[in-house]
Amino acid sequence: MYRVDQVGIAGGGQPTPTHIIPDRVRSQGTIDMSFARLGSATMLSKSYQAGCLRLRVPRRMEGDRPCAVLINTSGGLAEGDRLNQRIAWDAGTAGIVSTQAAEKVYRALANGCEITTKIDVAAGAEAEWLPQETILFDRARLRRDTQVSLGADASFLGVEAIVLGRTAMNERMREGALSDSLRITREGRLIYADTLCLDGAVEQLMARRAIGNGGCAMAVILHVAARAAALLEPLRQALEQAGGIVAASCWNGILAVRMLAPDGATLRRDLVTALAILRGGRPLPRVWSC
């Protein structure tokens, strides 16, 4: 099957095809995985992998939480690519999910690409969703939707980071589109909702003081847990020397951190500082240091 993207002819007339893209060459990736308890330990109980997505569980030190690493074998996302990720923590489990490297989103021909993630955390489980940054190249178009469902007294620590061009390579995302949605529910009740939409002249939008203040890298960290409020002041103290603009607040057991930085390297340093506090000093997954 082929999809034909069309543009109109100035002054009327029939549209002419500009891009003919075989659907069979688009990257489609699916992950469906879950953690379960085996005695006192947490183990990977389900690991369905299809298309360009793969899952690996590196050998870990005794006593550490298992860490599942997601790998996109296509090397990045381009026009028409779709990733579908479903991750579950069974009751009483504690595990980490990260990514092998920063995800890259390349220039779109028409509609761009999609990433859909559904996270289910059962009662008493401790979930850590720690993907590395998503890098958008100039004229990229990404739709990303993340849905998190928490059971009673389940805890969640999640990171979503975006870098608009690699400044070290003298690259900027001047135009394109980003639609990024995050929803968290507790026992079926919505407790957090956040949506970011940038469309068109992205670099000009980010230059506005009220939007990006000239930055090109940003992140949100969310920690939903009974002990979240106790971490607010230590976190603020640790981030007093942040390289970017950082703000943290806490309400109803939700600790939210927002970060804005002039480049990806500064954002990474601020993320590592914040996560060290929120994770009680435990080291980040090894893939973060590669």
MORA-V912550 format. One record per pair of residues at least 12 apart in sequence whose ideal C-beta (glycine too) atoms are under 6 Angstrom apart, sorted by the first residue. I is the first residue (numbers start at 1). GAP is how many residues later the second one is. D is the distance in whole Angstrom. If there is no record, write none. Layout:
i: {I & I}
gap: {GAP & GAP}
d: {D & D}
This chain:
i: {1 & 2 & 2 & 3 & 3 & 4 & 4 & 5 & 5 & 19 & 21 & 26 & 26 & 27 & 27 & 27 & 28 & 28 & 29 & 29 & 29 & 29 & 30 & 30 & 30 & 31 & 31 & 31 & 32 & 32 & 33 & 33 & 33 & 33 & 34 & 34 & 35 & 35 & 35 & 36 & 37 & 37 & 42 & 42 & 42 & 42 & 44 & 52 & 52 & 52 & 54 & 54 & 55 & 56 & 65 & 65 & 65 & 66 & 67 & 67 & 68 & 69 & 69 & 69 & 70 & 71 & 76 & 76 & 77 & 77 & 78 & 79 & 79 & 81 & 82 & 83 & 84 & 85 & 86 & 87 & 88 & 89 & 89 & 89 & 90 & 91 & 91 & 91 & 92 & 93 & 94 & 96 & 97 & 98 & 98 & 98 & 99 & 99 & 100 & 102 & 102 & 102 & 103 & 104 & 105 & 105 & 105 & 106 & 107 & 107 & 108 & 108 & 112 & 112 & 113 & 114 & 115 & 116 & 117 & 118 & 119 & 120 & 121 & 121 & 121 & 122 & 123 & 123 & 123 & 124 & 125 & 126 & 127 & 128 & 129 & 130 & 133 & 133 & 134 & 135 & 136 & 136 & 138 & 138 & 139 & 139 & 140 & 141 & 141 & 142 & 143 & 144 & 145 & 146 & 147 & 148 & 149 & 150 & 152 & 155 & 156 & 157 & 157 & 158 & 159 & 160 & 161 & 162 & 163 & 163 & 164 & 165 & 167 & 172 & 173 & 174 & 175 & 176 & 177 & 178 & 179 & 180 & 181 & 182 & 192 & 215 & 215 & 215 & 217 & 217 & 217 & 217 & 218 & 219 & 219 & 219 & 220 & 221 & 221 & 222 & 223 & 223 & 224 & 228 & 228 & 228 & 229 & 232 & 234 & 235 & 235 & 236 & 238 & 238 & 242 & 243 & 243 & 243 & 244 & 244 & 244 & 244 & 244 & 245 & 246 & 257}
gap: {22 & 18 & 20 & 18 & 20 & 13 & 16 & 14 & 105 & 90 & 59 & 54 & 55 & 25 & 47 & 54 & 23 & 54 & 22 & 23 & 24 & 54 & 20 & 21 & 54 & 22 & 24 & 54 & 16 & 54 & 13 & 14 & 22 & 54 & 12 & 54 & 54 & 58 & 60 & 54 & 55 & 56 & 24 & 51 & 52 & 53 & 13 & 20 & 21 & 22 & 17 & 19 & 13 & 13 & 29 & 30 & 31 & 29 & 29 & 218 & 29 & 29 & 31 & 218 & 29 & 29 & 28 & 30 & 28 & 36 & 28 & 29 & 30 & 32 & 32 & 32 & 32 & 32 & 32 & 32 & 32 & 32 & 36 & 38 & 32 & 31 & 32 & 33 & 32 & 32 & 32 & 32 & 32 & 32 & 187 & 189 & 32 & 33 & 187 & 30 & 31 & 33 & 31 & 31 & 31 & 35 & 37 & 31 & 30 & 32 & 32 & 33 & 29 & 30 & 29 & 29 & 29 & 29 & 29 & 29 & 29 & 29 & 29 & 33 & 35 & 29 & 28 & 29 & 31 & 29 & 29 & 29 & 29 & 29 & 29 & 29 & 28 & 30 & 28 & 28 & 28 & 37 & 35 & 36 & 36 & 37 & 36 & 35 & 36 & 36 & 36 & 36 & 36 & 36 & 36 & 36 & 36 & 36 & 35 & 70 & 68 & 66 & 121 & 64 & 62 & 60 & 58 & 56 & 54 & 101 & 52 & 51 & 96 & 31 & 29 & 29 & 26 & 26 & 22 & 20 & 18 & 16 & 14 & 12 & 62 & 45 & 46 & 47 & 44 & 46 & 47 & 50 & 42 & 40 & 48 & 52 & 38 & 36 & 53 & 34 & 32 & 55 & 30 & 22 & 25 & 27 & 21 & 18 & 43 & 13 & 42 & 12 & 35 & 39 & 28 & 23 & 26 & 27 & 15 & 16 & 17 & 22 & 26 & 15 & 13 & 17}
d: {5 & 6 & 6 & 5 & 6 & 5 & 6 & 4 & 4 & 5 & 6 & 4 & 6 & 4 & 4 & 4 & 4 & 5 & 4 & 4 & 3 & 5 & 4 & 6 & 5 & 5 & 6 & 5 & 4 & 5 & 6 & 5 & 6 & 6 & 4 & 4 & 5 & 4 & 4 & 5 & 5 & 6 & 6 & 4 & 5 & 5 & 6 & 6 & 5 & 4 & 4 & 6 & 6 & 5 & 5 & 6 & 6 & 5 & 4 & 5 & 5 & 6 & 5 & 6 & 5 & 5 & 4 & 6 & 5 & 4 & 5 & 5 & 4 & 4 & 5 & 5 & 5 & 4 & 5 & 5 & 4 & 5 & 4 & 5 & 5 & 4 & 5 & 5 & 5 & 5 & 4 & 4 & 6 & 5 & 5 & 6 & 4 & 5 & 6 & 5 & 5 & 5 & 5 & 5 & 5 & 4 & 5 & 5 & 6 & 4 & 6 & 4 & 3 & 6 & 6 & 5 & 5 & 5 & 5 & 5 & 5 & 5 & 5 & 4 & 6 & 5 & 4 & 5 & 6 & 6 & 5 & 5 & 5 & 5 & 4 & 5 & 4 & 5 & 5 & 5 & 5 & 5 & 5 & 5 & 5 & 5 & 5 & 6 & 4 & 5 & 5 & 5 & 5 & 5 & 5 & 4 & 5 & 5 & 6 & 4 & 5 & 5 & 6 & 5 & 5 & 5 & 4 & 5 & 5 & 4 & 4 & 6 & 4 & 6 & 5 & 5 & 6 & 5 & 4 & 5 & 5 & 4 & 5 & 5 & 6 & 4 & 6 & 6 & 4 & 6 & 5 & 4 & 5 & 4 & 6 & 6 & 6 & 4 & 6 & 6 & 4 & 5 & 5 & 6 & 5 & 4 & 5 & 5 & 5 & 5 & 5 & 6 & 6 & 5 & 5 & 4 & 6 & 6 & 6 & 5 & 3 & 5 & 5 & 4 & 5 & 6}
